[in-house]
Amino acid sequence: MIEIENINKIFNENSSEPFEALKDITLHIAKNEAIILSGVSGSGKSTLLSLIASLDKPSSGKIVVDGELISKLPDLHASAYRAKSIGFIFQHFNLLEALSVEENIIAPLIPSRLDMPTIKKQAQESMQRAGIAHKASQTIRELSGGEKQRCAIARALVTNPKLIICDEPTANLDKANSLKFIEILSTLKALGKTIIVATHDPIFDTLPFESRVIKMEDGRIVNIKDR
Amino acid sequence: MQNNAFFHFLSLLLFKQKNKHIGAIFISVIIIFLLSCVLFISSSLQKSLQATLQNQPDFTISRMQAGRAVNTPIEWIEKIVQIDGVSAVTPRVYGRYFFAPNENSFLIVGVDFFDEQSNRSLQELMEKTDLKSFFATPSMLVGEGVQKFMIAHYYKDEFSFKLPNGSFKKVAIAQQLPNSTNLIANDMIVMPLDLAKEIFALEEGVITDIALNVPNDAEWDNIVAKLHLLFYDVQVIDKREIFKAYKSLYNYKGGLFLILYLITITTFMLILYQRYSMVYSAEKKEIGILRAIGWSIQDILKLKFYETLVIVISSFILGVVLAYIFVFILDAPLLQEIFLGGSNLENRVSFVPTLEFGILSSIFLFFALPFFASVLIPVWKIAVTPPKEAML
């Protein structure tokens, strides 16, 4: 499903102090596979996620998702790719604080060609799957960390994406909420989604589903282990 | 993008983030209000001025000697009436009378009431005046400013003018000149020619100036040339010059306000620009989030364009409506003083309501274009940066 070939990412490329965040990364991810990117902060996990999600462009190399070269996509197509294929769950949730749970969840569907009743129906299904439907009308400011996380999950699922990308998803959660999150991931895996998680939380060491752990260090893949 | 979903989301953002927009709308309303007031007042004054001057004689002529205005021989009238195209040639006595205690002055205009009237508004006014009593005793018509001044100094029905020989001349106040002429007649006193001559102690056979009309506009320049040929020492003032003088005075005062407006709007736009450009601004994060969940640069610009449009239009409507009420219903207190101040008597005019498309579109463009630029340029800059950076 995802073919990453010789990816390099250099920040401040034209300055006197360029920073090489990713060095010659090659990785193949199959459909419905669960990938755990592990490594310390600054090892390049989040940068790799950003490139797969087309939130940023690699300095060299290519990323092909379902036969489509996404590393060179112009903005309009990259946005369409993100909207259609990617469900991104961020460490800091990145929700629109002034809006309610439901309003945050419909946001990814606004640029689509769907009408309002269809959008609301999809949002309702997504909220139920993430277990946040009972908080639909509450604003983000009124939610706990775990509820915010579930809202972010519901928003990531609302477009029914093939690929779920999570960047340090449990960093701001307590153990109970982290376990709940893993339960949701398990359901998503069962639904056929491809999952990529960047984390250094040991809770991901014992997952209830098959996964491949990729260890990163200083911008390189140093170890791959099936579990 | 399905429009109903888009506008639903737009209204959500506007309503839920109303606190963010209230400040911008409030300042915008004040800026539009000020700009509208200035443009409404200057446009209304120019209209009123045009209407007032419409009823004034086309030309007034007087004798100039060595660059100084001197009395004009009354026999000039006989020569002027011989010029083809000239009508309503009327002698006038014209001069300032100083009310010593406060150094305020009145503009006395003495006209021949029995001659063909050159001043059409005066003709209309005289139709309502009791002519029998007006001519039985020395009487005068006074501008609103004069009347208020006289009442304030306990001259309710009559006023005693001090003559050059030291004696006093009692003159009855017959009627007030129409308010609509306040722009130029606020400090004016209109009285019979002989009475004015007596107050200024003019000798027999002289007046201060002569008013005349030239019905065919195309002949105006020719008539001026003929008058100069006829009298080598004549000064001719046509009403277009008076109009230009008043117009440039109001434009000058309006211009000062426009400079203030430019300073204010530049400051405001810089603040707006800064708000969107700030490295850790809420706007920046919002744009980053929307980009990350699949919104394109085009979608973001569309959202921010409509958001700005709603703010601009609501501020514009509110500002213009408030300015209309302030200028045309409340007669622009304070601002009126600034535009009409400088005259020696307190002047009040009722602004004639004018709503010209040109003025409204100027207000809109002067405000909307810089507003849109100050919002959309930084928004575009954020939208083209990687969403990850914008979300920081």
Interface residues (C-beta under 8 A of the other chain):
Chain A: S50 A53 L55 D56 K57 D75 L76 S79 A80 R82 A83 K84 I86 F88 F90 N94 L95 L96 A98 L99 E103 I106 A107 P108 L109 I110 P111 S112 R113 L114 D115 M116 I119 T139 R155 T159
Chain B: M1 Q2 N4 A5 F6 H8 F9 L12 L13 K16 Q17 K285 E286 G288 I289 L290 R291 A292 I293 G294 W295 S296 I297 Q298 D299 V384 P386 P387 K388 M391
